[in-house]
Amino acid sequence: MATLGQALPLPEEGWKRYDDTSDIFKYSSGFVSSPNAVYYNGTSRLSSSINSTVEFQFEGTKIRVIGNSHNMGSSNISIMIDGVTEIYSQYNQKSVLQQVLLYEKTLSRGIHTVKITTNDASYVLFDAIDIYEKKYYNTLFHFSGSYYYYSSAWNKISNSTPTEQDYIDYGMDDISTIPESVWLQLTGEVELCYYTDDLTKTEASFNTEVEPFTLEEEWADKDIEVLYYTDDPNQTESVVTIETDPFTLAEEWEDKEIKIIEYTDDPNQTESTITIETEPFTLYDELGESVDVLYYTDDPSKTSAELNITANYSPLDELEGDFDVVTWTNDEEVIAGNRDLMLTYDALPFEQLIVQPTDIALYGDVKKVIATRVTENSPEGILRMAASFDSGMTWKTYRFNKWVNMDIKDTTFFKRKGMNLDTLNAIPEKDLIGLTRIAYYFDGSKHYENSYLLDEVKMVVDAPRNTVEFRDMSLQLLNTTATIDLTFSGNKLTGVLDDADQGKVKYRVLLNGKTYYPADGNFTRLAASPFNIELNIDERNVHFGVENTLKVEFQDYWGAVDSWESKFIGSYSGLMFMDESGDFLSDTFGGILKQLDYGVIIAGQTTLTKKVRIKNLLGYAVDHVYLEMDKKFETDGVEVQLSRQADPFLPIDYLTYGLIQPEDSIDFYIRIATDIHAKPNPNGIFEMKVTADRV
């Protein structure tokens, strides 16, 4: 049985674990997500502020709180259960432990309400809880009284009629442990009385074995004949079916190696294929949140490996719960309420109904509607449209050369009966008279791997005739050159491209005189200004240690061209490890460039201290920096110690830091301590790793 202060990576028998991500927990704003592989399921919640709370309810008789313990942990954490408050601690001066049993309480049966509160600014890490949910399945024996088995004998219960507590205190979960000699002591009529508090249990059964035997034992010395009679002259064989206990191939082959042998008389067949059906899974199910990819080649000219993983991701995935989008504008038309302020964002599509909020402003008769996709070769998703002739009061779809009423709120019907692009584009002019609005139904492709967007809807309109007469008209065309505000840091190009006359703009990027983006060398598509640029420069295309030239060329709608150029010395990007001399210890992808060499270490000794620097070359600020040794390189008797300072050296298993701006750096110190029993290792190595959250 686990004790307080002991690591408990898995719940014990009869207990059920609820991870910190479970829906039963309600957190206050003081707790933030703190993912790390050392925590249960790789997640936890962390707080360093006063009066942060976790609240939940559970049904059971015991509760355990799981977290970590270290010398920065809080020693004053309140836990209130059903109105009664106690204190527990995460403080541990000697070492750092993960997934530790911090608190345990035995309670009466029923539903309990719990609130955990931080009382100081020390670290409080909430990883999981364990709830004791064991069901009772207890048996008593009745023969001239009620008895229970204990210490190789039958013991009589004082109550003539056993109570519920008697079953809990004296009953047995497993009666198969009673030896045969004790069973022989039972005489007369014996009743087996069964108790359970499992509400789903509707019946109980007992198997009594008397001189067990098998057919094999019974028939071992006998000849067996199965006689079969038929008057069917075409019957040449008979089948005898013997019923046995049911089994599966999985049970039969569980502890065996399986060879599948295929026979064929095809002389041209050189291989066979065996298909085994399994439960469906995704790459994420198999790999989790992190994975190491090992690459081997015997090609001496190969100096690096490249791994491309395609995944669906949007920054909106990081937002939890409801959120507000706040915008600012100095557009007088919007401020006056004459025009709506529109928000545009790109995201992975899901099933959605989009209704045009205002009528189409037309000055003349509609001749044709032209709808186009973003690209002609995009994967087919589902796009359906409906039209309204009464400002959205009712909606129609065009079928069999006529308009048919349709309820667009019924997305299943909309998806099946709505108009596709070809239908909308082919509607004749006579059937478009009075069109005021269009509604869209979007769905992604089958596996949501690509987006499906409507590029534009064009209205071809006959202009009103004989309504306006122009005389002595002159036209002045004004154009301003695009303005460029770009920065390049951490191999990341960011900034804004703007045009004072609010025209459309496009751009392309050149690195060392060669086209970098777009890859075909052409400009990007025209986009409305101001236009935000955020582009990572792959360091594999950068010349290290020498001057590189990054050039961005711009062009507006009228063809006016401008450019921005920057020169930089090629370097790595990321949170980079460096030694005291400023040399990089690893590259962006974790490859080792240089090692901290401690020389020969004698068992029982502690090495000198070496300073290491982490520099933020990401191009943006980071927070919650977490630094530790990679656990897979741990060795018995050898401890890698970290410290924030060299003198005095205060060893700790991991280091945490707050906000680090681009180009800022932090220093820490490393030494290696060994005990006298450390085993010799002529090539001992260790690796450090660092994680952080983008601000």
TORDRENZA-354171 format. One line per field, with one value per residue (C-alpha): residue number from 1; x, y, z. Coordinates in steps of 0.1 Angstrom, whole numbers. Example, Ala and Ser with C-alpha at 12.3 -4.5 7.8 and 13.67 -1.06 7.14 Angstrom:
REM residues 2
i = (1	2)
px = (123	137)
py = (-45	-11)
pz = (78	71)
REM end
This chain:
REM residues 695
i = (1	2	3	4	5	6	7	8	9	10	11	12	13	14	15	16	17	18	19	20	21	22	23	24	25	26	27	28	29	30	31	32	33	34	35	36	37	38	39	40	41	42	43	44	45	46	47	48	49	50	51	52	53	54	55	56	57	58	59	60	61	62	63	64	65	66	67	68	69	70	71	72	73	74	75	76	77	78	79	80	81	82	83	84	85	86	87	88	89	90	91	92	93	94	95	96	97	98	99	100	101	102	103	104	105	106	107	108	109	110	111	112	113	114	115	116	117	118	119	120	121	122	123	124	125	126	127	128	129	130	131	132	133	134	135	136	137	138	139	140	141	142	143	144	145	146	147	148	149	150	151	152	153	154	155	156	157	158	159	160	161	162	163	164	165	166	167	168	169	170	171	172	173	174	175	176	177	178	179	180	181	182	183	184	185	186	187	188	189	190	191	192	193	194	195	196	197	198	199	200	201	202	203	204	205	206	207	208	209	210	211	212	213	214	215	216	217	218	219	220	221	222	223	224	225	226	227	228	229	230	231	232	233	234	235	236	237	238	239	240	241	242	243	244	245	246	247	248	249	250	251	252	253	254	255	256	257	258	259	260	261	262	263	264	265	266	267	268	269	270	271	272	273	274	275	276	277	278	279	280	281	282	283	284	285	286	287	288	289	290	291	292	293	294	295	296	297	298	299	300	301	302	303	304	305	306	307	308	309	310	311	312	313	314	315	316	317	318	319	320	321	322	323	324	325	326	327	328	329	330	331	332	333	334	335	336	337	338	339	340	341	342	343	344	345	346	347	348	349	350	351	352	353	354	355	356	357	358	359	360	361	362	363	364	365	366	367	368	369	370	371	372	373	374	375	376	377	378	379	380	381	382	383	384	385	386	387	388	389	390	391	392	393	394	395	396	397	398	399	400	401	402	403	404	405	406	407	408	409	410	411	412	413	414	415	416	417	418	419	420	421	422	423	424	425	426	427	428	429	430	431	432	433	434	435	436	437	438	439	440	441	442	443	444	445	446	447	448	449	450	451	452	453	454	455	456	457	458	459	460	461	462	463	464	465	466	467	468	469	470	471	472	473	474	475	476	477	478	479	480	481	482	483	484	485	486	487	488	489	490	491	492	493	494	495	496	497	498	499	500	501	502	503	504	505	506	507	508	509	510	511	512	513	514	515	516	517	518	519	520	521	522	523	524	525	526	527	528	529	530	531	532	533	534	535	536	537	538	539	540	541	542	543	544	545	546	547	548	549	550	551	552	553	554	555	556	557	558	559	560	561	562	563	564	565	566	567	568	569	570	571	572	573	574	575	576	577	578	579	580	581	582	583	584	585	586	587	588	589	590	591	592	593	594	595	596	597	598	599	600	601	602	603	604	605	606	607	608	609	610	611	612	613	614	615	616	617	618	619	620	621	622	623	624	625	626	627	628	629	630	631	632	633	634	635	636	637	638	639	640	641	642	643	644	645	646	647	648	649	650	651	652	653	654	655	656	657	658	659	660	661	662	663	664	665	666	667	668	669	670	671	672	673	674	675	676	677	678	679	680	681	682	683	684	685	686	687	688	689	690	691	692	693	694	695)
px = (0	13	24	25	55	59	59	27	28	-3	-34	-35	-61	-95	-86	-95	-73	-87	-61	-60	-76	-108	-141	-148	-123	-131	-100	-97	-76	-46	-40	-23	-16	20	26	57	64	73	36	8	-4	21	-1	-6	-19	5	-1	23	-4	-25	-61	-60	-86	-95	-131	-148	-172	-167	-185	-164	-149	-113	-94	-57	-41	-12	14	51	74	105	122	101	68	42	39	5	-22	-58	-81	-117	-139	-176	-169	-139	-105	-71	-36	-11	23	44	76	106	141	161	150	125	98	70	36	38	10	6	-27	-50	-84	-109	-145	-180	-198	-216	-210	-183	-175	-138	-121	-82	-69	-33	-24	10	30	50	46	15	13	-19	-14	-43	-66	-72	-107	-114	-143	-139	-173	-181	-188	-188	-200	-211	-220	-252	-255	-271	-261	-240	-203	-173	-139	-108	-75	-82	-115	-151	-160	-196	-212	-230	-260	-286	-293	-262	-262	-247	-217	-212	-209	-184	-163	-163	-174	-150	-143	-129	-141	-118	-90	-108	-89	-106	-101	-121	-149	-152	-162	-195	-225	-261	-277	-254	-264	-240	-252	-239	-238	-229	-234	-229	-262	-255	-252	-286	-276	-249	-237	-214	-196	-191	-166	-170	-142	-134	-129	-125	-137	-101	-96	-129	-121	-84	-85	-116	-122	-148	-171	-196	-222	-240	-268	-282	-301	-287	-267	-248	-236	-199	-190	-204	-196	-196	-198	-185	-194	-166	-161	-160	-126	-110	-78	-64	-67	-51	-22	-16	17	27	46	24	35	11	20	4	4	1	8	15	52	52	41	71	54	21	1	-16	-42	-50	-79	-72	-90	-87	-60	-43	-6	-12	-27	5	31	16	27	64	85	122	129	162	177	205	223	256	258	291	279	247	252	217	182	149	115	83	51	19	-7	-38	-32	-46	-37	-75	-70	-50	-80	-101	-137	-154	-133	-140	-124	-117	-110	-103	-110	-109	-132	-158	-184	-182	-182	-213	-231	-233	-213	-206	-171	-162	-138	-119	-100	-86	-94	-99	-135	-162	-199	-213	-241	-232	-260	-254	-264	-274	-290	-268	-266	-276	-281	-297	-310	-290	-279	-257	-241	-206	-191	-155	-134	-100	-82	-95	-75	-84	-97	-135	-153	-190	-203	-239	-258	-293	-309	-334	-357	-372	-342	-337	-373	-375	-349	-349	-328	-328	-338	-352	-351	-372	-369	-380	-385	-360	-354	-317	-316	-320	-283	-289	-314	-293	-263	-283	-306	-286	-271	-235	-213	-223	-260	-256	-235	-260	-292	-306	-311	-349	-348	-324	-348	-352	-323	-313	-292	-272	-266	-237	-233	-197	-182	-145	-131	-137	-109	-107	-72	-79	-101	-128	-134	-155	-132	-158	-193	-196	-228	-231	-256	-271	-264	-295	-300	-310	-306	-273	-257	-220	-206	-171	-159	-122	-106	-75	-57	-38	-12	12	42	37	53	74	79	98	121	143	152	158	156	120	108	79	62	35	32	9	-3	-16	-43	-55	-48	-40	-3	18	54	81	113	148	177	212	199	178	140	129	92	70	91	81	97	64	48	21	-15	-28	-41	-58	-34	-23	-9	9	40	53	78	103	136	148	184	193	193	214	252	265	291	291	270	236	213	175	155	117	102	68	43	10	-21	-8	25	46	76	96	119	134	168	187	221	227	253	239	231	208	173	156	165	202	227	262	293	313	332	300	302	270	266	238	220	183	173	191	222	253	279	302	302	310	340	345	374	379	356	366	338	329	341	322	335	342	314	308	287	262	241	207	200	166	171	134	125	97	94	89	77	76	111	117	152	161	184	170	159	169	206	204	230	230	254	259	239	239	233	220	223	213	246	282	290	275	264	228	220	185	170	154	154	125	126	100	98	128	127	143	182	181	201	203	232	231	258	263	284	284	284	291	290	316	295	291	299	327	315	343	318	293	272	242	219	199	166	146	109	90	57	54	42)
py = (0	34	59	97	111	80	82	66	66	43	39	9	-19	-7	30	50	79	112	133	171	174	156	175	170	197	235	257	294	317	312	277	273	243	229	200	178	141	136	142	117	115	144	171	191	224	249	280	303	328	331	319	298	270	236	224	190	163	126	94	70	62	74	101	107	138	134	160	167	177	198	226	253	236	251	237	254	240	239	210	213	182	185	217	204	219	203	213	193	201	198	209	186	200	169	160	164	137	135	119	118	108	141	136	108	107	80	91	77	64	90	121	144	181	191	225	229	264	278	299	314	323	291	266	243	216	196	164	140	124	88	77	44	29	-8	-26	-51	-87	-106	-141	-156	-192	-203	-237	-238	-201	-177	-183	-168	-183	-170	-185	-220	-223	-214	-186	-179	-144	-132	-118	-144	-125	-110	-72	-52	-44	-81	-88	-59	-69	-107	-116	-130	-117	-150	-183	-203	-198	-220	-254	-287	-299	-270	-275	-311	-297	-285	-307	-307	-281	-252	-217	-194	-158	-131	-93	-65	-27	-28	-14	-30	-65	-84	-120	-141	-176	-202	-231	-261	-286	-322	-346	-326	-345	-340	-360	-367	-385	-404	-416	-420	-459	-463	-466	-441	-448	-423	-442	-423	-436	-421	-435	-407	-425	-393	-388	-397	-383	-372	-344	-347	-315	-315	-285	-271	-240	-210	-195	-170	-172	-144	-166	-196	-176	-152	-167	-183	-172	-174	-185	-182	-205	-199	-226	-218	-236	-204	-205	-167	-158	-146	-132	-133	-107	-112	-86	-83	-61	-38	-10	23	47	79	88	109	79	60	87	110	146	140	116	110	101	82	83	60	61	47	75	94	125	128	153	160	144	161	150	165	160	174	181	203	232	266	291	291	255	269	291	274	285	316	345	380	396	433	455	492	513	549	542	570	550	522	547	564	530	532	500	469	462	427	403	379	349	316	283	247	244	225	220	255	277	312	336	369	395	423	426	428	465	464	493	476	441	410	392	364	351	338	317	304	283	294	268	245	215	218	186	182	191	201	236	243	276	290	323	346	371	387	398	364	357	326	307	288	263	260	226	214	249	265	278	254	265	251	253	262	255	218	213	177	188	218	196	173	198	230	245	237	260	247	251	286	297	283	301	322	359	357	337	361	391	402	383	399	375	342	316	291	256	246	213	202	174	139	139	176	178	207	238	246	283	305	329	354	358	382	398	408	437	457	494	517	535	572	580	599	622	631	663	678	649	645	616	618	586	588	562	560	537	509	515	487	480	448	432	401	383	347	337	350	378	398	431	450	460	490	512	547	547	513	495	458	446	416	406	380	371	365	350	356	365	334	331	319	326	318	289	295	330	348	374	363	370	405	411	441	463	466	431	413	392	364	341	316	314	278	279	251	277	302	305	302	325	348	377	368	391	390	411	416	430	446	456	473	470	497	480	504	484	489	467	462	446	434	418	394	368	333	317	292	298	286	285	278	264	281	277	304	313	318	286	269	235	223	233	242	205	193	180	181	207	207	190	201	179	171	148	117	116	94	77	95	129	160	179	215	239	249	278	274	301	299	326	333	333	325	360	363	364	332	325	296	284	249	233	198	168	143	114	87	95	89	66	49	67	97	129	159	190	224	257	293	305	293	304	291	262	253	220	214	189	215	253	276	311	337	361	361	387	380	381	380	352	335	318	286	263	225	200	162	145	107	83	57	29	45	21	30	43	52	72	86	114	135	159	189	199	231	239	272	288	315	349)
pz = (0	-10	18	18	1	-21	-59	-72	-111	-114	-92	-69	-71	-63	-71	-102	-114	-127	-147	-143	-177	-165	-168	-131	-122	-121	-120	-111	-133	-111	-124	-158	-180	-174	-198	-193	-199	-162	-151	-153	-190	-196	-182	-150	-136	-120	-97	-79	-68	-36	-35	-67	-64	-78	-71	-78	-65	-63	-51	-30	4	-1	-19	-28	-42	-67	-75	-73	-43	-43	-24	-41	-34	-11	24	31	8	21	12	23	21	29	49	69	61	64	53	31	16	-16	0	-1	7	-3	-39	-66	-70	-96	-93	-55	-31	-12	7	16	34	43	42	46	15	-6	-28	-14	-23	-24	-28	-29	-22	-24	7	-5	-36	-36	-64	-63	-90	-93	-113	-106	-79	-71	-59	-41	-61	-52	-52	-25	-36	-3	7	40	47	65	82	117	119	99	95	79	70	87	98	83	103	103	127	138	136	167	148	139	107	92	87	58	79	87	50	46	77	74	39	13	-22	-34	-19	-41	-15	10	11	5	41	55	29	43	77	63	71	63	41	34	20	3	10	-14	-8	-32	-34	-72	-86	-120	-105	-109	-101	-85	-93	-76	-93	-71	-85	-75	-86	-117	-149	-186	-216	-224	-190	-193	-229	-225	-224	-246	-283	-294	-324	-337	-357	-384	-407	-439	-469	-491	-518	-526	-489	-488	-453	-420	-396	-358	-338	-302	-281	-259	-238	-261	-268	-291	-312	-291	-260	-277	-293	-265	-254	-287	-318	-348	-383	-412	-440	-474	-502	-539	-571	-590	-600	-606	-571	-550	-519	-499	-481	-448	-437	-400	-390	-360	-343	-362	-349	-358	-358	-327	-308	-315	-310	-284	-280	-286	-306	-314	-351	-355	-390	-403	-437	-450	-476	-466	-485	-464	-436	-425	-424	-430	-416	-429	-408	-421	-395	-391	-367	-360	-333	-325	-313	-283	-271	-245	-238	-252	-264	-277	-308	-303	-333	-339	-369	-380	-409	-407	-426	-400	-371	-385	-388	-425	-431	-409	-396	-410	-395	-417	-404	-419	-400	-407	-418	-400	-409	-409	-423	-434	-442	-460	-433	-457	-491	-522	-534	-571	-595	-624	-634	-625	-656	-642	-609	-612	-583	-583	-560	-547	-570	-596	-583	-546	-530	-532	-501	-499	-508	-513	-518	-515	-527	-511	-529	-498	-477	-460	-449	-471	-491	-524	-543	-581	-593	-627	-641	-614	-578	-550	-514	-488	-451	-448	-410	-419	-428	-438	-464	-474	-479	-502	-521	-521	-553	-563	-582	-617	-609	-596	-625	-651	-638	-666	-664	-662	-630	-612	-611	-575	-560	-527	-506	-508	-480	-480	-465	-460	-450	-452	-472	-459	-434	-427	-442	-466	-465	-490	-494	-517	-535	-547	-561	-590	-600	-637	-637	-665	-655	-653	-686	-692	-655	-653	-679	-676	-690	-690	-668	-660	-641	-618	-610	-577	-566	-537	-532	-507	-472	-457	-420	-416	-390	-391	-359	-350	-387	-387	-410	-396	-403	-423	-460	-464	-492	-483	-510	-496	-528	-531	-527	-533	-525	-529	-509	-522	-501	-514	-548	-552	-550	-516	-514	-533	-546	-582	-582	-589	-566	-542	-550	-546	-511	-494	-474	-447	-451	-423	-432	-410	-426	-412	-430	-431	-417	-441	-469	-448	-451	-415	-401	-432	-444	-460	-480	-475	-499	-501	-533	-533	-560	-557	-579	-603	-608	-587	-573	-541	-520	-486	-479	-449	-443	-415	-403	-406	-373	-357	-344	-313	-276	-282	-257	-257	-237	-219	-251	-271	-292	-299	-282	-305	-336	-342	-346	-315	-333	-311	-322	-292	-258	-223	-215	-178	-185	-163	-133	-103	-84	-52	-65	-78	-109	-113	-123	-159	-171	-199	-216	-232	-258	-272	-310	-318	-329	-303	-265	-245	-210	-185	-196	-181	-181	-171	-179	-204	-182	-207	-200	-162	-147	-113	-90	-113	-108	-131	-109	-120	-102	-109	-95	-93	-57	-37	-60	-49	-67	-81	-106	-129	-134	-143	-157	-166	-196	-220	-249	-283	-282	-243	-226	-192	-175	-154	-140	-143	-124	-120	-86	-83	-54	-45	-61	-95	-123	-148	-181	-206	-229	-204	-218	-208	-226	-215	-229	-226	-232	-232	-241	-268	-256)
REM end
